[in-house]
Amino acid sequence: MSKNVLLSVVIPIYGVDKYLRQCVDSVLAACDGIQSEVILVDDGGKDECPAICDEYDRMSRELGGACEIRTIHKENGGYGSAVNTGFDLAKGEWISIVEPDDWVEKGMYATLLSSGADQNVDIIKAKFQYVLPSGVIQNPRYGEEIPLDRVFRIDECPSLLSRHPSIWSAIYRRSFLRRCDIRMEEVPGAGWVDNPFLVQTMCQAHGICFKPVIVYNYRSIGDPFSELKGKWEIPYARMKDELAWFRDKPIPSDVLCCRYRAYLVYFWLMSACALARGECFSKVSCALQDVGRELNWGAIVESGVLDKSEKMMFWLYRHMPRWGILRFKNRLYGWGASGLTKIIGLFVL
């Protein structure tokens, strides 16, 4: 295969043999005619995934073509570890991350790479859609504030940080990731490590290009926050990771506050854990206050991005976290049985 690889697609794989073929086939179709490589990272799978990966690897060696498939088998280390393994092996000018239970549209890479010649662009992002277990499709809302006719930086459209990370509906210039030393946090499981990755890429990109086209199908299997299972430590740890990264960076106030808006959803999820597991109420309260005190309060007070109710919630979690949890409880009960679904919708839609 030619050394001039334009695109590397990294697929971290674990426990998804039911969906893996659809995922890989869709990526191969989207890579058709593009000098590319697909890196299948088997993260110590116990199902049929390792065998399926080897099958695609053999097929690639036998048939050749513009797209090469490489399979890597490794001990289980979690989503972040698997993605980093793919990053280390990637040769392409651009890198894409695809989750193994999702699938991409045939024109995804042709659409995104059409803006790749501009050397000022580090990230090319597009729309995605949720595919629910019922087959119903939901399209997340994108505001009119996103520039469509030019390259921009995150301070010109900070609302991108308040949305679902959707790091997989984008491609990233490999030299940019290396220059800024951007890698995934390595923790067990998925661990929401896409959140710090979103922050570090968007905040350091010299140029972002947005395509108003749906290129990615995100399969929603049950509750999108089911990984928590009462583990309030997951959103807490990711917020701490982000705040530690923010600490010595000259991040504009509006950018910070747009990211803080996403933290409100995390606060509410942590509050739900505290209410569901009474024995961790005190620990969650302390964790919420810990995060609240690390936020840039001056930026929050002066923010024209956050409304009064959002500022009030930040104040409560900063100074009186137990009251913040109880206020969440009242709001949840006021919303009825679908309350948590509505809270999730504030973030994902």
PyMOL commands that set and color helices and strands:
alter all, ss='L'
color gray80, all
select helices_A, chain A and resi 20-30+49-63+79-89+108-113+154-156+158-161+174-179+194-204+233-246+253-276+278-294+297-302+308-319+321-348
alter helices_A, ss='H'
color red, helices_A
select strands_A, chain A and resi 7-13+36-43+67-74+94-97+103-104+123-131+137-138+170-173+208-219
alter strands_A, ss='S'
color yellow, strands_A
deselect
rebuild
show_as cartoon
